[in-house]
Amino acid sequence: MSEEENDSFKLVDATGDLVGSIAGASIASLHQGVGGIFEAAVIMPGVAHTLKYLAGLFLKRGMAKREQQRVGLVYGLTAVAIQKRLADGEHIRTDDFFNRDITDRSKADELAEAVLIAGQREHEERKLRYLANLNASFAFDSHIDQGTANYLVKLATALTYRQYCLLEIANNRHGYNLRPPGLLNLSKRENAPQVFAVLAECFELDRLDLVKFTDQFGLITKIEDMAVQSMALEIPMGAYLHIGMRLQEIDVEDVANVAKLISSH
């Protein structure tokens, strides 16, 4: 095993107990994902180089223990997600995404570093799995250029976990009994602050052009009047985020609890 490969496994080992509590996986499974990419380095040298590059980069950084765990988890889950997509028959992109410049750094290296930094600083640790999925998606989708990918990382970092749930609700709105506009009297709801906060998060998703309300006519003047029953993913960025992060895999109970706050009673 090379020193670079050893660094990669050290980064995964830093995950500790976080891997089981957040991802429902094990360090062994993360090792398997990373090791599988190194074994297939002949057919995907760019991916292997990025993993080795990142391991060396982050092991040299001074991080708190919890930050090390988060970085190790996103790193390992990225490798696992790539392996899963390959097993599903997908192919690594063949454009210049993995080409290294004069500094021996590629676009893939830059974006993966951005995702790991996001993971390092992410206090909502339930988001980490989906950040890893997004990171892995960049290795496959040649329609996502460097600039768009950087913007997607920025969006994924800024959104809350509850907004991740809302994106999944928008993807499958007919599966929930979402309320028609104007039927929510916040003054009579015991959980009015929570409902208002979720509606505000919906409004922000609309402002960012990640969702749209297909039955909404005119400007939204009061968030209570948003036609959330017609909330759908906006094309392209809302769909890119949902697909890239694989939000259809998000915890069903978490999504149901969010939907309940904006459902008809």
PyMOL commands that set and color helices and strands:
alter all, ss='L'
color gray80, all
select helices_A, chain A and resi 3-13+18-23+27-39+45-59+65-87+96-98+107-121+125-137+146-158+161-171+173-175+186-188+192-207+223-225+228-230+237-245+247-249+252-261
alter helices_A, ss='H'
color red, helices_A
select strands_A, chain A and resi 211-213+231-233
alter strands_A, ss='S'
color yellow, strands_A
deselect
rebuild
show_as cartoon
